């Protein structure tokens, strides 16, 4: 049985996100590959957040929230939104919003969840609402972590 895995060809787990995918570059989503999706999965959910933002803003900053992604999805191409329902990020963004740490290097978490249902959640829901809706329905989850620092110019 394979384990749910999330990878990217542009950075390694624990590596650094290239500037292209941040507010200092094109601010487009990085390419992601999903493997080991459980056969019983009905849908996937994707969350990208910045737990290091707590020290600056007092909260985890949510950058990308999508659910009801078809369970057969094995890749999310660069600069593309996956098929699914978009939530709203901390910045009021619908869709990807790249890293833009104001103070120092931050670690970003790209999390993928394999779910046993399609969620009955309206577009524009928050990460908290998504997490509540997913409770009891997560078959497997994994995350890919990478950091970004806005280098002095």
N, C-alpha and C positions, 0 to 999 in steps of 0.2 A: 504494500500500500504506500503510495507516495504522499509526501507531506506537502501541504499548501506552501507555495513559495512565491515571493515577489522579488523580481530583479530588474535592473536597468543596464543597458549597454553603455550608458554615459557616466555612471558612477557605481562604485562598489558599496556594499553594505558597510557603513562606518567611514566611507570616503567623503569626498567633497563634491557638492553640486556645482557643475560648471556655470559660470555667470550667465550664459545664454538663457538659462531657465529661471532667471531671477529678475528683480526690478532693475538691475544694472545691465541687463541684456535685452533679449526679445520678450521675456516674461511669458514664454510658452511652456506647456507641460512637457516633462521629459518622457521619453519612450519607456514603457513599463511592460514587463512580461510576467504572466501569471501561469504557474504550473501546479500540478498536484491537486487540482480542484476535485473535491469529493464527488463521486458519481451521483450521490443523492442530493447534491446542491440544486436549488431551484433558482437562486439568484446570488449576486455578489454585491458587496458594498465597498466603497473606497473612501478613505478619509486621509487627508494630509493635514498635519497640524504641527505647531511649534510650542512644545512645553516650556522652552526657555523664555518665552515671552512673558511668563508669569512674573519674572523679576522686574520687568519694565512696565507692563500693563496691568498686572494683577490677575491675569487669566491666560489660559492656553489659547493661542491664536489659531483659528481654524482657517486653512488655506484652500481646501478642496473637499467637497462632500458630494458623493454621487451614490445612489442605490438603485436597486432593481436592474443592475447590469446583468445581461443574460449570462447564465452559468457556463456557457460554452466560450466565453470571451477569454482568449489566451494572450492577447496583447492590446495595449493602448498606445497607438502610434504617437510619435512626437507631435506636439501642438494640437492634438485632437482630444475632444471630450468623448468618454466612452458612452455608448448607448445606455440610457437609464434616466433616472429622475435626479435633478440637481437640487442640492440643498443650498443654504446661504451661509457664507463664511463670515468671520468676525468683521471683515471690512465691508460687509454688505454685498460681497461679490457672489455671483452665481457662476460657477465654473472655476477653473484654475486661477489662482493668484499666487505668483511666485514669491520665494523668500526675499525679504528686505529687512534684515535685522538692523535695528537702530544703534546698537551699542557694541556688540562683540560677536564672535562666532556663536551661532545657534544651531542646535541639532533638530532636524525636521524628521517626522515620522510619516512614512507612507504606509497606511494600514489597509489590508484587504481582508474581508470577512466573507466566508462561504455560508450562506443561509439556507434554511430548509423551507422558506416561504418567499413569496413576493410580498413586499411590505405595502401596507395600505397607508401610505404617508404622502401628504400633499407636497408638491414642489415648493421649495423655499423653506423647508423645515431646517431647524438648527441641528448641529451635531448632537446636542443633548437629546433632542426629540428622536433623532435616528438611533442613538444608543438605547433609549428606552424601548423603542419599537423592536429593536433587534434582540432584546433580552429573551432568553429561552429559545432562540432560533439560530444561534451561531453553531455551526457544525465544526468549523475550524477557522482560525485566524492567524495572520502572520504580519510582520512589519519589516520594512526596509528603512534603515536610518542613514541619513547623510547630513553633513553640516554645510553651512555657508557663512562666510564672513565678508562684509563689504570692505574691501581693501582700500586703504587711503590712496588717493590719487595725487 
